[in-house]
């Protein structure tokens, strides 16, 4: 009988302590990078002028403003090939996190920005190395083609 009471007391105490410990009030969320922080980032014209290039201030001279190379994906939500490459770009943004940025510009919402770069077909991808001129590639590409372009154009490895 004593063993049963002692066991019941220990069990009750364990349950009480575990419930108090998980109240949630004192728990702080663990720092973690969310998919949004690591994945592709959407840009509007104002963001583009600060993070990529201020083509209004220097219309004749390309001056890249980013701290690491980037890809700018000019896309539309209704475009089939754009939808096809979107998950590839998300994966590559995570794979190359810290080395390149991958941005997305919705051509329907940012018509002035799309016009400034002469976007006539989508997807159009602007590869911006830290040094040198950007390169525009039109049309969908596969994962391996993207990796090759990133390595050669943006990271300078052959």
C-alpha positions as CSV (number, residue, x, y, z in Angstrom):
1,X,0.0,0.0,0.0
2,X,2.8,2.4,0.9
3,X,4.5,1.7,-2.5
4,X,1.3,2.5,-4.4
5,X,0.9,5.8,-2.5
6,X,4.5,6.7,-3.0
7,X,4.3,5.8,-6.7
8,X,1.1,7.9,-7.1
9,X,2.7,10.8,-5.3
10,X,5.8,10.7,-7.6
11,X,3.6,10.4,-10.6
12,X,1.4,13.4,-9.5
13,X,4.5,15.5,-8.8
14,X,6.0,14.6,-12.1
15,X,2.8,15.6,-13.9
16,X,2.5,18.8,-12.0
17,X,6.1,19.9,-12.7
18,X,5.9,19.0,-16.4
19,X,2.7,21.0,-16.8
20,X,4.0,24.0,-15.0
21,X,7.2,23.9,-17.1
22,X,5.3,24.0,-20.4
23,X,3.1,27.0,-19.7
24,X,4.5,28.7,-22.7
25,X,4.8,32.1,-21.0
26,X,8.5,31.8,-20.3
27,X,9.4,30.0,-23.5
28,X,11.4,32.0,-26.0
29,X,11.3,30.9,-29.6
30,X,14.5,29.4,-30.8
31,X,16.2,31.5,-33.5
32,X,15.8,29.9,-36.9
33,X,15.9,31.1,-40.4
34,X,12.5,30.9,-42.0
35,X,12.0,29.9,-45.6
36,X,11.2,33.4,-46.4
37,X,14.5,34.7,-45.0
38,X,16.5,32.0,-46.8
39,X,14.4,31.8,-50.0
40,X,13.6,34.1,-52.8
41,X,12.6,37.7,-52.0
42,X,10.1,39.8,-53.8
43,X,11.1,43.2,-54.9
44,X,9.1,46.3,-55.9
45,X,10.7,49.2,-57.8
46,X,11.8,51.1,-54.6
47,X,13.5,47.9,-53.3
48,X,15.2,47.3,-56.7
49,X,16.6,50.8,-56.7
50,X,18.2,50.2,-53.3
51,X,19.2,46.6,-53.5
52,X,20.1,46.0,-57.1
53,X,20.7,49.1,-59.2
54,X,19.5,52.7,-59.2
55,X,19.0,52.9,-63.0
56,X,17.1,56.2,-62.6
57,X,20.1,58.0,-61.1
58,X,22.6,56.4,-63.5
59,X,20.6,55.5,-66.7
60,X,23.7,55.1,-68.9
61,X,26.0,53.3,-66.4
62,X,25.3,50.0,-64.6
63,X,26.3,50.1,-61.0
64,X,25.4,47.1,-58.9
65,X,24.5,48.0,-55.3
66,X,24.2,44.6,-53.7
67,X,26.6,43.1,-51.2
68,X,26.6,39.7,-53.0
69,X,25.7,38.7,-56.6
70,X,22.0,38.2,-57.4
71,X,19.5,36.8,-59.9
72,X,16.3,38.8,-60.6
73,X,13.5,36.7,-61.9
74,X,11.0,38.8,-63.8
75,X,7.8,36.7,-63.8
76,X,4.0,36.8,-63.9
77,X,1.6,34.7,-61.7
78,X,-0.2,33.3,-64.7
79,X,3.0,32.2,-66.6
80,X,3.4,28.4,-66.8
81,X,7.2,28.4,-67.3
82,X,7.5,30.9,-64.4
83,X,5.6,28.5,-62.2
84,X,7.9,25.7,-63.3
85,X,11.1,27.5,-62.3
86,X,9.8,29.0,-59.0
87,X,10.5,25.9,-56.9
88,X,13.9,25.5,-58.5
89,X,14.8,29.1,-57.6
90,X,13.5,28.6,-54.0
91,X,15.8,25.5,-53.7
92,X,18.8,27.4,-55.2
93,X,18.2,30.4,-52.9
94,X,18.6,28.0,-49.9
95,X,21.5,26.1,-51.4
96,X,23.4,29.3,-52.2
97,X,22.3,31.2,-49.1
98,X,24.9,33.7,-48.0
99,X,26.6,33.6,-51.4
100,X,23.9,35.0,-53.8
101,X,20.5,36.6,-53.5
102,X,17.5,35.6,-55.6
103,X,14.9,38.2,-56.1
104,X,11.5,38.0,-57.9
105,X,9.8,40.9,-59.7
106,X,6.1,40.5,-60.6
107,X,5.9,42.2,-64.0
108,X,2.1,42.7,-63.6
109,X,2.6,44.7,-60.4
110,X,5.9,46.4,-61.4
111,X,5.2,47.3,-65.0
112,X,7.5,50.4,-64.9
113,X,10.4,48.3,-63.7
114,X,9.8,45.6,-66.3
115,X,9.6,48.2,-69.0
116,X,12.9,49.8,-67.9
117,X,14.6,46.4,-68.5
118,X,12.8,45.8,-71.8
119,X,11.0,42.7,-70.5
120,X,8.9,41.4,-73.4
121,X,8.9,37.7,-72.5
122,X,8.8,35.9,-69.2
123,X,10.5,34.4,-67.4
124,X,13.4,36.7,-67.9
125,X,16.3,36.3,-65.5
126,X,18.8,39.1,-64.8
127,X,22.1,37.7,-63.5
128,X,24.0,40.4,-61.7
129,X,27.6,39.7,-60.7
130,X,29.2,42.0,-58.1
131,X,31.6,43.3,-60.7
132,X,30.9,43.7,-64.4
133,X,27.8,43.9,-66.5
134,X,24.6,41.9,-65.8
135,X,23.4,39.3,-68.2
136,X,19.7,38.7,-69.2
137,X,18.6,35.1,-69.9
138,X,15.1,34.6,-71.3
139,X,13.0,31.4,-70.9
140,X,12.8,28.6,-68.4
141,X,15.9,26.7,-67.4
142,X,16.5,23.5,-65.5
143,X,18.2,23.2,-62.2
144,X,21.6,22.2,-63.6
145,X,21.5,25.0,-66.2
146,X,20.8,27.5,-63.3
147,X,23.7,26.1,-61.3
148,X,26.1,26.4,-64.2
149,X,25.0,30.0,-64.8
150,X,25.3,30.8,-61.1
151,X,28.8,29.3,-61.0
152,X,30.1,30.9,-64.2
153,X,28.3,34.3,-64.3
154,X,27.9,35.1,-60.6
155,X,30.5,33.2,-58.7
156,X,33.2,33.3,-61.3
157,X,34.1,29.6,-61.1
158,X,34.4,27.5,-64.3
